[in-house]
Amino acid sequence: MILYRPVGTKELKLIEESNYSKFPPRLPEQPIFYPVLTEEYAVEIASGWNAKYNDDHKGYVTKFEIDDTYCGQFEIHQVGEVHHKELWIPAERLEEFNLHILGKICILHEFSTR
């Protein structure tokens, strides 16, 4: 399954430090890791939220592949329009989730409001 993750610069730096192989642990106030199912939705978040509200006013869209069989255990949540679909991964399972990433996490888009 191909998934997308909108991120800010701080999260992207941590992904880079892992050699683009995993997502960093969630912060205590972030109980869910939610990759999205469409590039369109990831672009909306990265350009409309990350680029506006992060300290450096930048947002990025990452793309990665995850093992289909493993991913099948997580429910898809539609949180708005028909293309606003996310997987909800409990924060305590993110390390396990990272082990099922196939290949590298790549950067598709960069947005800036400056």
Biotite code that builds the C-alpha atoms (Angstrom):
import biotite.structure as struc

atoms = struc.array([
    struc.Atom([0.000, 0.000, 0.000], chain_id="A", res_id=1, res_name="MET", atom_name="CA", element="C"),
    struc.Atom([1.280, 3.458, -0.897], chain_id="A", res_id=2, res_name="ILE", atom_name="CA", element="C"),
    struc.Atom([0.775, 6.054, 1.832], chain_id="A", res_id=3, res_name="LEU", atom_name="CA", element="C"),
    struc.Atom([1.584, 9.730, 2.256], chain_id="A", res_id=4, res_name="TYR", atom_name="CA", element="C"),
    struc.Atom([2.589, 11.718, 5.292], chain_id="A", res_id=5, res_name="ARG", atom_name="CA", element="C"),
    struc.Atom([2.502, 15.517, 5.463], chain_id="A", res_id=6, res_name="PRO", atom_name="CA", element="C"),
    struc.Atom([5.308, 16.723, 7.753], chain_id="A", res_id=7, res_name="VAL", atom_name="CA", element="C"),
    struc.Atom([7.033, 19.866, 8.935], chain_id="A", res_id=8, res_name="GLY", atom_name="CA", element="C"),
    struc.Atom([10.759, 20.555, 8.894], chain_id="A", res_id=9, res_name="THR", atom_name="CA", element="C"),
    struc.Atom([11.416, 19.178, 12.405], chain_id="A", res_id=10, res_name="LYS", atom_name="CA", element="C"),
    struc.Atom([9.819, 15.825, 11.584], chain_id="A", res_id=11, res_name="GLU", atom_name="CA", element="C"),
    struc.Atom([11.539, 15.741, 8.183], chain_id="A", res_id=12, res_name="LEU", atom_name="CA", element="C"),
    struc.Atom([14.964, 16.215, 9.822], chain_id="A", res_id=13, res_name="LYS", atom_name="CA", element="C"),
    struc.Atom([14.289, 13.199, 12.051], chain_id="A", res_id=14, res_name="LEU", atom_name="CA", element="C"),
    struc.Atom([13.259, 11.149, 9.010], chain_id="A", res_id=15, res_name="ILE", atom_name="CA", element="C"),
    struc.Atom([16.499, 12.197, 7.291], chain_id="A", res_id=16, res_name="GLU", atom_name="CA", element="C"),
    struc.Atom([18.493, 11.131, 10.386], chain_id="A", res_id=17, res_name="GLU", atom_name="CA", element="C"),
    struc.Atom([16.999, 7.637, 10.002], chain_id="A", res_id=18, res_name="SER", atom_name="CA", element="C"),
    struc.Atom([18.262, 7.541, 6.399], chain_id="A", res_id=19, res_name="ASN", atom_name="CA", element="C"),
    struc.Atom([14.649, 7.892, 5.250], chain_id="A", res_id=20, res_name="TYR", atom_name="CA", element="C"),
    struc.Atom([13.735, 4.547, 6.796], chain_id="A", res_id=21, res_name="SER", atom_name="CA", element="C"),
    struc.Atom([11.346, 5.425, 9.623], chain_id="A", res_id=22, res_name="LYS", atom_name="CA", element="C"),
    struc.Atom([9.092, 7.998, 11.185], chain_id="A", res_id=23, res_name="PHE", atom_name="CA", element="C"),
    struc.Atom([10.049, 9.441, 14.575], chain_id="A", res_id=24, res_name="PRO", atom_name="CA", element="C"),
    struc.Atom([8.182, 8.616, 17.783], chain_id="A", res_id=25, res_name="PRO", atom_name="CA", element="C"),
    struc.Atom([5.093, 10.666, 18.511], chain_id="A", res_id=26, res_name="ARG", atom_name="CA", element="C"),
    struc.Atom([5.119, 13.375, 21.152], chain_id="A", res_id=27, res_name="LEU", atom_name="CA", element="C"),
    struc.Atom([3.193, 12.672, 24.379], chain_id="A", res_id=28, res_name="PRO", atom_name="CA", element="C"),
    struc.Atom([0.283, 14.842, 23.193], chain_id="A", res_id=29, res_name="GLU", atom_name="CA", element="C"),
    struc.Atom([0.100, 12.895, 19.886], chain_id="A", res_id=30, res_name="GLN", atom_name="CA", element="C"),
    struc.Atom([-1.525, 9.500, 20.581], chain_id="A", res_id=31, res_name="PRO", atom_name="CA", element="C"),
    struc.Atom([-2.075, 8.651, 16.909], chain_id="A", res_id=32, res_name="ILE", atom_name="CA", element="C"),
    struc.Atom([0.203, 8.488, 13.863], chain_id="A", res_id=33, res_name="PHE", atom_name="CA", element="C"),
    struc.Atom([-1.961, 9.068, 10.818], chain_id="A", res_id=34, res_name="TYR", atom_name="CA", element="C"),
    struc.Atom([-0.558, 8.573, 7.341], chain_id="A", res_id=35, res_name="PRO", atom_name="CA", element="C"),
    struc.Atom([-3.028, 9.490, 4.607], chain_id="A", res_id=36, res_name="VAL", atom_name="CA", element="C"),
    struc.Atom([-4.162, 7.499, 1.585], chain_id="A", res_id=37, res_name="LEU", atom_name="CA", element="C"),
    struc.Atom([-4.052, 10.146, -1.123], chain_id="A", res_id=38, res_name="THR", atom_name="CA", element="C"),
    struc.Atom([-1.425, 12.551, -2.347], chain_id="A", res_id=39, res_name="GLU", atom_name="CA", element="C"),
    struc.Atom([-4.162, 15.169, -2.780], chain_id="A", res_id=40, res_name="GLU", atom_name="CA", element="C"),
    struc.Atom([-5.033, 15.079, 0.912], chain_id="A", res_id=41, res_name="TYR", atom_name="CA", element="C"),
    struc.Atom([-1.359, 15.168, 1.956], chain_id="A", res_id=42, res_name="ALA", atom_name="CA", element="C"),
    struc.Atom([-0.809, 18.231, -0.252], chain_id="A", res_id=43, res_name="VAL", atom_name="CA", element="C"),
    struc.Atom([-3.790, 19.973, 1.370], chain_id="A", res_id=44, res_name="GLU", atom_name="CA", element="C"),
    struc.Atom([-2.352, 19.408, 4.848], chain_id="A", res_id=45, res_name="ILE", atom_name="CA", element="C"),
    struc.Atom([1.275, 20.252, 4.011], chain_id="A", res_id=46, res_name="ALA", atom_name="CA", element="C"),
    struc.Atom([0.434, 23.415, 2.074], chain_id="A", res_id=47, res_name="SER", atom_name="CA", element="C"),
    struc.Atom([-2.554, 24.568, 4.100], chain_id="A", res_id=48, res_name="GLY", atom_name="CA", element="C"),
    struc.Atom([-1.489, 23.653, 7.621], chain_id="A", res_id=49, res_name="TRP", atom_name="CA", element="C"),
    struc.Atom([2.223, 22.829, 7.922], chain_id="A", res_id=50, res_name="ASN", atom_name="CA", element="C"),
    struc.Atom([3.375, 25.713, 5.737], chain_id="A", res_id=51, res_name="ALA", atom_name="CA", element="C"),
    struc.Atom([1.140, 28.179, 7.566], chain_id="A", res_id=52, res_name="LYS", atom_name="CA", element="C"),
    struc.Atom([1.571, 27.152, 11.183], chain_id="A", res_id=53, res_name="TYR", atom_name="CA", element="C"),
    struc.Atom([5.082, 25.704, 11.584], chain_id="A", res_id=54, res_name="ASN", atom_name="CA", element="C"),
    struc.Atom([7.770, 28.070, 12.867], chain_id="A", res_id=55, res_name="ASP", atom_name="CA", element="C"),
    struc.Atom([9.650, 28.091, 9.543], chain_id="A", res_id=56, res_name="ASP", atom_name="CA", element="C"),
    struc.Atom([6.446, 28.148, 7.437], chain_id="A", res_id=57, res_name="HIS", atom_name="CA", element="C"),
    struc.Atom([7.385, 25.044, 5.479], chain_id="A", res_id=58, res_name="LYS", atom_name="CA", element="C"),
    struc.Atom([5.518, 21.821, 4.793], chain_id="A", res_id=59, res_name="GLY", atom_name="CA", element="C"),
    struc.Atom([6.463, 18.645, 2.970], chain_id="A", res_id=60, res_name="TYR", atom_name="CA", element="C"),
    struc.Atom([4.673, 15.629, 1.529], chain_id="A", res_id=61, res_name="VAL", atom_name="CA", element="C"),
    struc.Atom([6.403, 12.294, 1.982], chain_id="A", res_id=62, res_name="THR", atom_name="CA", element="C"),
    struc.Atom([5.480, 9.061, 0.241], chain_id="A", res_id=63, res_name="LYS", atom_name="CA", element="C"),
    struc.Atom([6.235, 5.508, 1.307], chain_id="A", res_id=64, res_name="PHE", atom_name="CA", element="C"),
    struc.Atom([5.121, 1.940, 0.813], chain_id="A", res_id=65, res_name="GLU", atom_name="CA", element="C"),
    struc.Atom([3.989, -0.329, 3.621], chain_id="A", res_id=66, res_name="ILE", atom_name="CA", element="C"),
    struc.Atom([3.402, -4.066, 3.611], chain_id="A", res_id=67, res_name="ASP", atom_name="CA", element="C"),
    struc.Atom([-0.239, -4.655, 2.534], chain_id="A", res_id=68, res_name="ASP", atom_name="CA", element="C"),
    struc.Atom([-0.823, -7.598, 4.843], chain_id="A", res_id=69, res_name="THR", atom_name="CA", element="C"),
    struc.Atom([0.419, -5.739, 7.906], chain_id="A", res_id=70, res_name="TYR", atom_name="CA", element="C"),
    struc.Atom([-1.471, -2.576, 6.982], chain_id="A", res_id=71, res_name="CYS", atom_name="CA", element="C"),
    struc.Atom([-4.737, -4.488, 6.636], chain_id="A", res_id=72, res_name="GLY", atom_name="CA", element="C"),
    struc.Atom([-5.167, -4.635, 10.402], chain_id="A", res_id=73, res_name="GLN", atom_name="CA", element="C"),
    struc.Atom([-5.686, -0.874, 10.649], chain_id="A", res_id=74, res_name="PHE", atom_name="CA", element="C"),
    struc.Atom([-9.041, 0.692, 9.909], chain_id="A", res_id=75, res_name="GLU", atom_name="CA", element="C"),
    struc.Atom([-9.291, 3.407, 7.273], chain_id="A", res_id=76, res_name="ILE", atom_name="CA", element="C"),
    struc.Atom([-10.990, 6.541, 8.614], chain_id="A", res_id=77, res_name="HIS", atom_name="CA", element="C"),
    struc.Atom([-12.704, 9.041, 6.336], chain_id="A", res_id=78, res_name="GLN", atom_name="CA", element="C"),
    struc.Atom([-12.430, 12.371, 8.164], chain_id="A", res_id=79, res_name="VAL", atom_name="CA", element="C"),
    struc.Atom([-14.027, 14.771, 5.702], chain_id="A", res_id=80, res_name="GLY", atom_name="CA", element="C"),
    struc.Atom([-14.340, 14.753, 1.924], chain_id="A", res_id=81, res_name="GLU", atom_name="CA", element="C"),
    struc.Atom([-14.171, 11.453, 0.051], chain_id="A", res_id=82, res_name="VAL", atom_name="CA", element="C"),
    struc.Atom([-10.369, 11.797, -0.416], chain_id="A", res_id=83, res_name="HIS", atom_name="CA", element="C"),
    struc.Atom([-9.740, 12.634, 3.280], chain_id="A", res_id=84, res_name="HIS", atom_name="CA", element="C"),
    struc.Atom([-8.808, 9.100, 4.307], chain_id="A", res_id=85, res_name="LYS", atom_name="CA", element="C"),
    struc.Atom([-6.277, 8.181, 6.984], chain_id="A", res_id=86, res_name="GLU", atom_name="CA", element="C"),
    struc.Atom([-4.922, 5.132, 8.739], chain_id="A", res_id=87, res_name="LEU", atom_name="CA", element="C"),
    struc.Atom([-4.838, 5.558, 12.500], chain_id="A", res_id=88, res_name="TRP", atom_name="CA", element="C"),
    struc.Atom([-1.807, 3.887, 14.051], chain_id="A", res_id=89, res_name="ILE", atom_name="CA", element="C"),
    struc.Atom([-1.597, 4.037, 17.865], chain_id="A", res_id=90, res_name="PRO", atom_name="CA", element="C"),
    struc.Atom([1.595, 5.860, 18.864], chain_id="A", res_id=91, res_name="ALA", atom_name="CA", element="C"),
    struc.Atom([2.812, 2.880, 20.853], chain_id="A", res_id=92, res_name="GLU", atom_name="CA", element="C"),
    struc.Atom([2.772, 0.786, 17.636], chain_id="A", res_id=93, res_name="ARG", atom_name="CA", element="C"),
    struc.Atom([4.741, 3.227, 15.458], chain_id="A", res_id=94, res_name="LEU", atom_name="CA", element="C"),
    struc.Atom([8.056, 1.429, 15.969], chain_id="A", res_id=95, res_name="GLU", atom_name="CA", element="C"),
    struc.Atom([6.442, -1.817, 14.769], chain_id="A", res_id=96, res_name="GLU", atom_name="CA", element="C"),
    struc.Atom([4.789, 0.057, 11.871], chain_id="A", res_id=97, res_name="PHE", atom_name="CA", element="C"),
    struc.Atom([8.198, 1.406, 10.800], chain_id="A", res_id=98, res_name="ASN", atom_name="CA", element="C"),
    struc.Atom([9.524, -2.156, 10.480], chain_id="A", res_id=99, res_name="LEU", atom_name="CA", element="C"),
    struc.Atom([6.959, -2.800, 7.733], chain_id="A", res_id=100, res_name="HIS", atom_name="CA", element="C"),
    struc.Atom([7.972, 0.129, 5.525], chain_id="A", res_id=101, res_name="ILE", atom_name="CA", element="C"),
    struc.Atom([9.216, -1.176, 2.176], chain_id="A", res_id=102, res_name="LEU", atom_name="CA", element="C"),
    struc.Atom([12.113, 0.802, 0.742], chain_id="A", res_id=103, res_name="GLY", atom_name="CA", element="C"),
    struc.Atom([12.721, 4.452, 1.614], chain_id="A", res_id=104, res_name="LYS", atom_name="CA", element="C"),
    struc.Atom([10.495, 7.357, 2.550], chain_id="A", res_id=105, res_name="ILE", atom_name="CA", element="C"),
    struc.Atom([10.713, 9.932, -0.236], chain_id="A", res_id=106, res_name="CYS", atom_name="CA", element="C"),
    struc.Atom([9.883, 13.629, -0.401], chain_id="A", res_id=107, res_name="ILE", atom_name="CA", element="C"),
    struc.Atom([7.366, 14.498, -3.117], chain_id="A", res_id=108, res_name="LEU", atom_name="CA", element="C"),
    struc.Atom([6.585, 18.163, -2.459], chain_id="A", res_id=109, res_name="HIS", atom_name="CA", element="C"),
    struc.Atom([7.834, 21.145, -0.495], chain_id="A", res_id=110, res_name="GLU", atom_name="CA", element="C"),
    struc.Atom([5.657, 24.150, 0.331], chain_id="A", res_id=111, res_name="PHE", atom_name="CA", element="C"),
    struc.Atom([6.565, 27.500, 1.863], chain_id="A", res_id=112, res_name="SER", atom_name="CA", element="C"),
    struc.Atom([4.554, 30.587, 2.705], chain_id="A", res_id=113, res_name="THR", atom_name="CA", element="C"),
    struc.Atom([7.671, 32.780, 2.780], chain_id="A", res_id=114, res_name="ARG", atom_name="CA", element="C"),
])
